[in-house]
């Protein structure tokens, strides 16, 4: 089989989207594996609530509003502008989220409906 030649880009600027889910409320959620910057304290991994037509910063921005070093001298990249959506939350650096789901099992009732 072959990939379709007709497609729609839903959102831009998302890096390494290994963890994807749809919340019970219908939100598209993405956990991002950030690039390495030779540091153990940043950049953070991100959790994004993805909305159609938005740009989430990659490859220009990381964390909430930091500019990637390779783009630091480019005056056309403003990570604080409304052009880029900031992450919903930051996760610890290098946790490498590979999957996420809303728990619906019976073994741990205290986790029922929680995002894991």
CORBEL-V637097 format. One record per pair of residues at least 6 apart in sequence whose ideal C-beta (glycine too) atoms are under 7 Angstrom apart, sorted by sequence separation. I is the first residue (numbers start at 0). J is the second residue. If there is no record, write none. Layout:
# CORBEL-V637097
i: [I	I]
j: [J	J]
This chain:
# CORBEL-V637097
i: [21	22	36	60	61	70	90	59	60	20	34	47	59	102	33	58	102	19	33	66	102	18	33	59	101	102	18	32	33	66	16	31	65	101	102	30	31	64	16	17	64	99	100	13	15	30	31	99	14	15	59	13	14	28	29	60	14	42	43	59	14	28	29	42	28	41	64	26	27	56	63	60	63	56	62	33	54	55	54	55	54	53	13	13	10	47	48	10	46	47	10	45	46	9	10	12	13	46	10	11	12	14	12	13	45	46	10	12	45	43	44	43	44	43	44	43	42	44	41	40	44	39	30	32	32	30	30	12	28	18	23	17	18	20	22	17	18	20	18	20]
j: [27	28	42	66	67	76	96	66	67	28	42	55	67	110	42	67	111	29	43	76	112	29	44	70	112	113	30	44	45	78	29	44	78	114	115	44	45	78	31	32	79	114	115	29	31	46	47	115	31	32	76	31	32	46	47	78	33	61	62	78	34	48	49	62	49	62	85	48	49	78	85	83	86	83	89	61	82	83	83	84	84	84	47	49	49	86	87	50	86	87	51	86	87	51	52	54	55	88	53	54	55	57	56	57	89	90	55	57	90	89	90	90	91	91	92	92	92	94	92	92	96	92	90	95	96	96	99	83	99	96	101	96	97	99	101	97	98	100	99	101]
